């Protein structure tokens, strides 16, 4: 995307910012129109990249370069999300079965999905939903303990 703007600027050196905005928008809309058939793949890739499962090595490298940090903290962050997300799914199902009202916890998750569908996918976008995932993950961590009867006093 940035390369496209550099190319447009080189092709139109006389253009001011307002003209460049128009040219960039036109190029972006042309690109969208030319690639509508790829939308299912693009959306899948966006969601996968946000969850760190679509090209995880490439995602970690791109995020670390973009944020000017080493790759290993980003890799640990993505891996910790991989551990926590399934626990959150189990916890959400258990909490729902128990009759817990989940809308306040699910609203940020839905917001992240909508943003990723419209913009593009990157793991930092799930940061809005991370507190919800953490709380639901706690439900998921407690669920097996309660099922065994060891955690009868846990609420």
N, C-alpha and C positions, 0 to 999 in steps of 0.2 A: 504494500500500500504506500509506504513512504517512497519507495523507488519509483512508483507511478507518478507521484507528485514531483519528484526531481526531474523525471523525463518530461512532464508537462511544462515545468518551469524552463527547461532547456529549449523546448520547442517554441515557447512563447516568452522570450526574454523581456518583451515590452509590456507584458501584462502586469497590472497592479494586483493587490490582494483580492479585491472584489472580483476581478476577472478570473483570477486563479481559483477562487472559490467556485465560481460558475463552471469553469473547465473541469475542476476536480469532481464536482457533483455529477456533471454530465458523464464523465468517464466512469464513475462508480455505478451510476444507473445503467449505463451500457453494459458494464461487466455483469451486473446482476441479471439483466435481460438475456445476455448471452449464455448464462450458466444456470438458468432456472431448473433444468433437468437434473442438475447435480445437488439440488437442495436437500434431499434426504441424506446424502452422504455428508454434506457440509454440516447439517444439524447434528448428525450422529458424531462427527468429529469434534464439533464444538463442545458437546456435552461430555464426550470422552476425554477431551483435553482438560476440561474443568475438573473432572474427577481424577485426572492423572492416569487414566488407563489407555488413552489413545496416544501412542508414541511417547511413553513416559520419559525415556531418556532424552528425546528431543525437546519435550516440554520442560524438563528440569533445566536443560542447557539454555533454552530460550529465555526462561524466567530469570535464571541467574545472570545471564548477559544483560537482560533488560533492567534488572534491579541492581546491577553492578555488585553482586555478592558471589561468594563461592557456591558451587553447585551442591555440596553435601548438606547444608541446612535445608535447601529446597527439597532435596531428595528425602530427607528425614520427615519433612513436613508432609510431603505427598504420601510417603509410606505410613505415617501415623494416621492420615485420613483414610487409607485403605483398611486399617485395622478398626478404626472407629465407625466408619460408615455401615458395615454389616451389623455391628452391635446396635447402631441407631435404628436400623430397619427392624431388628428383633425387638428392641425396646419400644419402638413405635407401635408395633403390632401387639405387644403385651400390654402396653398402656391403653391402647384402644379397646382391647378385649376387657380390660378392667373398668372401662367407662370413663377414662381420663379425657378431658377436653383438650384436643391437640392443636386447635387452630392457631394459638399464639406461637407454637413451636413450628408449625408447618408453613406459616405465612412467609417467613424469610426464605425457606427452601423454594417455595413457588416463585418468589421474587427473583431468586438467583436463576432459576430455569428460564424465566421470561427474559431476563437480561442477556443470558447466554444465547438464547434463540435469536435475539435481535442483533446483538453486537458480535462478539466472538468469544471463544472459550479460552480461559486461562485459569489455573488453579487459584489465583488470588481472588477471583470472583466468588468463590464459595465461602470467603471469609464472613460475609453477611450471615450465612447459614451455619457457620461453625458453632456458635453457642447452642443453637437448637440441636445440632448433631451431637454435641457433647452431652447435653441433658438427656436426649433420647438414648445415647450410648450408655449412660449411667443406668437407665432403665434396663437396657440390654444386658449390662453386666450383672445386675441384681436378679434378673429373671431366672437364670439357671439355679442360682442359690436358693431362691424361693421355691422353685419346683422340686428341689431335693428335700425340702422340709427343714433344712439347716437354718434358713433365714426367716422363720415364722414371725419374728418380731420386727422384721424390716417392713417398712411401709412403701 
